[in-house]
Amino acid sequence: MTIYYSKSNQAFYDDQIHSRLPEDAVEISPEQHAALLSGQSNGQVIMPNKAGQPVLAEQPPCPSSTWDGEQWHIDPECAARLKAEQQSEVWERIKAKRYDNLRHGVFVKSVGKWFQTDDATRLQYLTLRTLPDEAFPLKEPWKTMDNTFLPKEKCTKALFDEIVMQMVNDETADFHNAEHHRLAMLKADKPLEYDYSKGWTANYYTQSTMSLAAAAEVGGTTE
């Protein structure tokens, strides 16, 4: 059995089944045939290269895309639509990065500790700030992100005010950083390759206490 491929018909032929072959049919090995079918089953498409041999390619970006034997070409309208879709996708990633970054701790300089900032703990902070002054200091120590406990006498209303204000400052900084990245990404020729990893506020998993304290002396972000 010998397998052939026709560029004009974009089809395979088996000489034991097809008695007549297209004029442009080229012989391919069983291994090539198996690899092509495997790629096709994984979402790729089989296209002819410039020599008429079958090769695997990604799906065409648009229905109107044309194949030149090496790559797809798309019309300007389709290219603009694809770029807009990519920009929207990357903007969602940037927003997700902003949200995630702000849920991994806040550093409170007055006690040199990191405090949780997940959604549930944020509500706790807001609730504590509504309590009367006589509820402070708390009657129990407060667990910090390094699994140590802040003594209860340090768990004052001023401390929780400081935590909330630092969260607000971090959120403001990360909001502006996200906008910076959004505007820069919109100018990028290839939005999906845009690097938005820089400029975010520090969190417990990206910054040590010592380096953060040093950064706090001069201000600014640390990522």
C-alpha positions in Angstrom: 0.0 0.0 0.0 1.3 3.4 -1.0 -0.3 6.7 0.2 -0.3 9.8 -1.9 -1.4 13.4 -1.3 -2.9 15.8 -3.9 -2.4 19.5 -3.4 -5.2 20.5 -5.7 -7.8 18.3 -4.0 -6.1 18.5 -0.5 -6.8 14.8 -0.1 -5.0 11.5 0.4 -5.2 8.5 -2.0 -4.4 4.8 -1.4 -3.1 3.1 -4.6 -4.9 -0.1 -3.5 -8.2 1.7 -3.5 -7.8 4.4 -6.1 -6.9 3.2 -9.6 -6.4 6.7 -10.9 -4.4 9.4 -9.1 -4.5 13.2 -9.6 -1.6 14.5 -11.7 -0.2 16.4 -8.7 -0.3 13.5 -6.3 3.0 13.0 -4.3 3.9 10.0 -2.4 4.2 10.2 1.4 5.4 7.7 3.9 3.1 5.8 6.3 4.8 7.7 9.2 4.1 11.0 7.6 0.5 10.0 7.0 0.0 8.9 10.6 1.6 12.1 12.0 -0.6 14.3 9.8 -3.8 12.5 10.9 -2.7 12.7 14.5 -2.2 16.5 14.2 -5.5 16.8 12.5 -7.2 15.0 15.4 -5.6 17.5 17.8 -7.1 20.5 16.0 -4.6 21.3 13.3 -5.3 21.4 9.6 -3.4 19.6 6.8 -2.3 22.1 4.1 0.1 21.8 1.1 3.5 23.5 1.3 5.0 25.2 -1.7 6.4 21.9 -2.9 3.0 20.3 -2.8 3.8 18.2 0.2 1.2 18.0 3.1 2.2 19.8 6.3 0.4 20.6 9.5 -0.8 24.2 10.2 -2.8 25.9 12.8 -6.5 26.6 12.1 -7.0 29.6 9.8 -7.5 32.8 11.9 -10.5 33.8 9.8 -12.8 32.2 7.2 -11.3 34.5 4.6 -7.7 33.6 5.4 -5.5 32.5 2.5 -2.6 30.0 2.6 0.6 30.6 0.8 2.3 27.3 1.4 4.0 28.5 4.6 1.6 30.7 6.6 -1.9 32.2 6.7 -2.6 35.7 5.4 -5.6 37.6 6.7 -7.4 40.6 5.4 -7.2 44.0 7.3 -10.7 43.8 8.6 -10.2 40.3 10.0 -6.8 41.4 11.4 -8.4 44.3 13.2 -11.1 42.1 14.7 -8.6 39.6 15.9 -6.4 42.2 17.5 -9.4 43.7 19.3 -10.3 40.3 20.6 -6.7 39.7 21.8 -6.7 43.1 23.5 -9.9 42.3 25.4 -8.4 38.9 26.4 -5.2 40.5 27.8 -7.1 43.2 29.6 -9.0 40.5 31.4 -5.7 38.9 32.4 -4.4 42.2 33.7 -7.5 42.8 35.8 -7.2 39.2 37.1 -3.6 39.9 38.0 -4.6 43.1 39.8 -7.3 41.3 41.8 -5.0 38.3 42.7 -2.1 40.5 43.7 -4.2 42.4 46.2 -5.4 39.2 47.9 -2.0 38.0 49.0 -1.3 40.2 52.0 -0.6 43.7 53.1 2.5 44.8 55.0 2.0 47.0 58.0 5.1 48.9 58.8 4.3 49.9 62.4 4.5 46.2 63.5 6.6 44.8 60.7 4.1 42.1 59.8 2.1 40.8 56.8 -1.7 40.6 57.3 -4.1 38.5 55.2 -6.1 40.3 52.5 -8.4 37.6 51.2 -12.1 38.6 50.7 -13.3 37.1 54.0 -10.5 38.8 56.1 -11.2 42.1 54.4 -14.7 42.0 55.7 -13.4 41.3 59.2 -11.2 44.4 59.1 -14.2 46.5 58.0 -16.3 45.0 60.8 -13.6 45.7 63.4 -13.4 49.3 62.4 -17.1 49.7 63.3 -16.6 48.5 66.8 -16.5 51.0 69.7 -13.2 52.1 71.1 -13.7 50.0 74.3 -13.6 46.8 72.2 -9.8 47.5 71.7 -7.2 46.1 72.2 -8.7 42.8 71.2 -8.9 40.1 73.8 -7.2 37.6 71.6 -3.9 37.7 69.6 -4.1 38.1 65.8 -2.5 35.6 63.5 -0.3 37.0 60.7 0.8 35.5 57.4 4.0 34.1 58.7 2.0 32.0 61.2 3.0 34.0 64.2 0.6 35.8 66.5 0.6 39.5 67.1 0.1 40.0 70.9 -3.4 41.1 71.8 -2.2 44.4 73.3 -1.0 45.4 69.9 -4.3 44.6 68.2 -5.6 48.2 68.5 -8.1 50.1 66.5 -5.2 52.2 65.2 -3.6 49.0 63.9 -6.7 47.9 61.9 -7.1 51.5 60.6 -3.5 51.2 59.3 -4.2 47.9 57.7 -7.3 49.2 55.9 -5.5 52.4 54.8 -2.6 50.4 53.5 -5.0 48.1 51.5 -6.5 51.3 50.0 -3.1 52.6 49.1 -2.1 49.3 47.5 -5.4 49.1 45.6 -5.0 52.6 44.3 -1.4 51.9 43.2 -2.4 48.7 41.4 -5.4 50.3 39.8 -3.0 52.9 38.2 -0.5 50.2 37.3 -3.3 48.2 35.6 -4.3 51.3 33.6 -0.7 51.9 32.6 -0.4 48.3 31.3 -3.8 48.6 29.5 -2.7 51.7 27.6 0.7 50.2 26.7 -0.9 46.9 25.7 -3.3 48.7 23.3 -0.2 50.1 21.5 1.5 46.7 21.2 1.6 45.0 17.8 1.1 41.6 19.4 -1.2 42.0 22.5 -0.9 38.4 23.5 2.9 38.8 23.9 2.6 42.0 26.1 4.4 41.6 29.5 2.3 43.1 32.3 4.3 41.6 35.1 6.0 44.7 36.3 5.0 47.6 38.6 2.6 45.8 41.0 2.6 46.4 44.7 4.4 43.8 46.8 2.6 41.0 48.4 3.6 38.3 50.9 4.7 35.8 48.2 6.7 38.1 46.1 8.5 40.3 48.6 10.4 39.6 51.9 9.7 41.8 54.9 13.2 43.2 55.0 13.3 44.3 51.4 9.8 45.7 51.6 10.7 47.8 54.7 13.7 49.2 52.8 11.5 50.0 49.8 9.0 51.7 52.1 11.7 54.1 53.1 12.0 55.4 49.6 8.5 54.7 48.4 7.4 53.0 45.2 6.5 49.5 44.1 8.7 46.5 44.4 7.7 44.2 41.6 
